[in-house]
């Protein structure tokens, strides 16, 4: 097929709110050595995209945006042997630029998508699903019978994590905001759900665990939840903070970890857990296996035209979305 010489993409030239995003035509060059040209069929929307747009995680401007997508390989750069033209692939790591109809991308960071998984599901699951994989299988290896507190259990990562945690045999306490999101978390399999808007969630966790606390807290919310989460842990428990949906986490003195029961604190990133091709394939393979088998269902709850990405960002930041959000070129 003919490869276009330009493509529509979301760009921004200054940091700020969703209003800084624009829908522009940009050149599409032939793929460089080690790259493939991908015709995107769907693009994933993730909170990290808002951090890039807002400047919390700075990019060199002007810039494209988006880390996650799924599509079809249409051209191969020199030296690419791991993929072929026509392969369905998905990806979820730098370089940014997934918010585009077409793009060039490093071949060694793209993984093949099995026929059992459609494009929208593939685009919606990679970043959130692989984040879930490394959090619950490698950052802290969840075992049957472990007590787990997962914040934002009805969100993109949370909705995947609750299902996967239950498959691992964990006892899951989820927090969510409002009755609707609490009902979603419960429907996904959470054993206990706490509405953080109307309940003292730290007190409730202590009650549910009969004062023992949980083995691990997974917190993608950040400022509002990280520090209080320490009081939900049992001695030598793990606090895993992996996001800043409510803002950056305040500074924590090392002595505090001792005072809270010799707890462990880590701030992991997906990049550090998928830094090699072997780690990427391990993580993606585990995710695709549980999705293809129906153990984890990816709920693409919201779709937006790619040209309307700004509105999708507004809704995500206002916490109006649940499950996964997909942008359609």
N, C-alpha and C positions, 0 to 999 in steps of 0.2 A: 504494500500500500504506500501511497505518497505520504511523506512526513512533512508537516507544515514547517514553514520557516519562522513563524511567530505563533504565540499562544496567549490566551487570556489567563491572567493570574491576579491574585490578591497581593498588593504591595503596600508598603508604608514607608514614609520618608522621615517621620518623627515619632517619638514615643507618645503615648497618651491613651485615651479611651477608644472605644470602637470607631469613633468618627474619623480616626486617622487612617483607617483602611480604605483603599481604593481598588477598583476593578480596572486593570490596565492591560494593554497589549504589550508583550515583551518578546524579544527575539528568542528563537529556539535554534540553537546551534546543533551541529552533528555531535553525537556523543564522543567524548574524549576517550583515550585509552583507559580501560577498566570500567567504563560507564555503560549503561544501557539507556535508551530512550523509552519512557513509559507513557502510554496513553492512560491517564488516570480515569477510572470508572467511579471511584468514590474516595472521599477524603475524610479522615477522622478529625473530630474536634476535641481538644484536650485543654485542661486548665493551664498547662505549661505554655500553650500558645498565647494566653492572656499575659503571662509573665514576660514573654518575649515582646509582645506589643506594648506593654506598659513600661518596660525598661528594667524590671526586677532582675531579669537575666538578659544583659545587654547583647545586642547584635550590631554589626556594622551596618549603618544605614546609608542609602535606602536598601530595603531588603524585602524578600519574599517572606512567607510565613507558613507555618504548619510542618509537622514532623511525620505525619502518618497518612498513608494512602494505599490503595489497591488498584491494580490496573493490568494492562497487557504490554509485554515487551514488544516494541515495534522496530528497534534498531540496536545493533551491537557495536560497541567501541572496540578498538584494537585489543586483542588479548583476552577477550571475554569468552570463556569456554563453559562456565558453570550454568549459563542460561542460554536459551535459544529464542529466536523470534517466534512470537505466539504464546510464550509461557505466561500464565497468570501468576502475578507476584504481589507481595505486600511488603511494606516497610514501615519503620517507625522511629528512625533516628536521624541525626544530622547528616548532611546539611539541610537546613530548613528550605521550604519551597514547595511543600506538598499541596498548598492551596493553588493549584493550577490545573488547566485542562491537560497539558502535556508537560513533561519535565525530563531532564537527564539526572541520573542517580547512580551512585557507585554499585556495581553489580554484586560486590561481596557483602553488601548490607541489605540486599533484597532476598526474600525467601519465597519459594514456590508455594502456591496455595492449592490444596487438594480440591478435587471436583465437588466434594461433599460440602464445601464452604463457599457461599456466594460472595460477590464483590462487596456488597454493603456490610455484610458480617465481617469479612476480612478487614475492611477499612476501620470498622468500629472496634475491633478487638485487639489489635496488635499492641499498641502502647499500654492500654489499660490492662490487657490480659497478661502481657509479659511482665508488667509491673507487679501484678498479682503473683505471678509465678515466682519471681525472685524474692518477693516479700515473704511468702508463706512456705516456700520450699528451701530457701537458701539463706536469707537474712536471719530469720529465726525459723528453724525447721519444725513446723507444727506436727505434733504427734496425736494419735487418737487419745481422747480424754482431756486434751489441753483446753483451758479456758482462754478465750480470745475476745478482746474488746476491739471492735472495728468501727471507727467513726465514719459518718456519712455513708451508712450501709446501703442506701438506696441510690447512691451516685454511680458514676461509670465504673470506677475501680471497685467500689464497695459491692455493687450488684454481682460482679464476677467473683469477688473474693468470698462472699457469703456462701455461694453455691459450692465453690471449690473447697472451702474450709469444711463444710459439712461432709463432703465426699471423703475428706481426710479423717473424719471422725472427731472433729473439734466441737466444743460447746461454745456457741457464738452468741455474744451480746453485741447488738448493733445499736448505734445511735442514729437518729434522723430528725429532721425538723418538720413537725406537723403530722397530723393524722394520716394524710395520704401517703407520705413517704414512709412512715412507720409501717403502714399496711403493706407497702411494697417490700420492705426489708423482711417482714414476717413471711410474706408469700415466697420469698427466695430461700427460706429455710432457717432464718435466724431463730435461735431458741428463745431469746429474750430481746425485746426492742424497747428502747428508751427514747422518749421525745425530749430532746435536750432543751426545747423551748419552754416546756411546761414542767419539767421535773429536775430535781437535783440529781444529775446523772452520776456524780461521784458517789453520793449516798446510796443510790439504787444499785450500783455495781457492787458495793460492799454488802448490801442486803442480799443480793442474788447469790453472791459467792460465799455467804455466811461469814463474812469478815476476812476471808483468806486472800481475796484479790485474784486477778487474772495472771496467767503466765506471760502474756504479751499484749501490748496495745499497738494497733496500727493507726496512725494519725496522719491523714492528708489534709486536715483542716488548718492546723498551725496555731496561730496566736491565741485563739479562743479556747483551745482544748489541750494543748501540749502540756503545759505546766500542771493543770489539775489532774491530768492522766497519770502522773506519777503516783498519786494517792490511790489509784485503782490497781496497782501492781502488788503482787506478793513479793517477798524477799527474793532477790536475784532475778526478778522479772525483767522483761525487755520492753523498752519504749522505742518504737520505730516511727520516726517522724519523716514523712516522705512528701509533704506538700504544704502549701501556704494559702489555701483557699480563703482564709480569714485574715491573712497578713503574715509577715515573717514571725518566727518564734523568738521570744526574748532570749537574751543571753542566759546561760545556765552555768552556775559555778560547779566544778567537779565535786566539791564537798557535799553539794545537795544530793548527788547520787548516792553517796554513803549514808546520808541521813534518812533517805527514803527506803533504805533496806538493801544497800549494795546493788542497786539496779543498774542495768546496762542501757545506754543511750546510743543510738546510731541514726545518721542522716544519709541513707543510701540513695543512689541514683541508678536508673536503668542502664546508663552508659557504662557504669563500673561493673555491672553484672553481665553485660553482653559485649565486652570489649574485644573478644576474639571471635572468629568465625565459629569455632566449636561451641562457645558459650551461647552465641546467638542461635545456632541451630538447636542446641539443647533446650533453650527457653521457648523458642517458637514451636519446636516439635512437641513439647509437653502441652503447650496451650492448644495447638491444633488437634492433638489427640483427644483431650477432654471435650473440646467443642464438637468435633466430628462424631464422637460417641454419644453426644447429648448429655453428658455429665454436667457441663456448663452451657447454659443457653445465653446467647448474646442478644440482649433486648435493644434493638435499634428503635428507640422510642420517638426520636425526632429526626426529621430530615429538613434541610434547607437548601435552596439553590446556592451554588458556590458564590455567585455574584452577591448574595445577601448574607455574607459571612459576618458583617458588622452586627446585624440583628441577632445572629446566632451567639455571638460573643456577649451581647447585652443580656440575653436570656440565661446563658450559662452563669455569668457573674451574679445575676439576680437570683440564682438557685431556682429558676423556674423549670429546669430540665431534670429528668430522671433517666437512669440508664445511659445508653450511649447515644451520641449525636453524630450524624453523618452529613457532610456537605456534598452535594451532587453537581459535578461539572455539567 
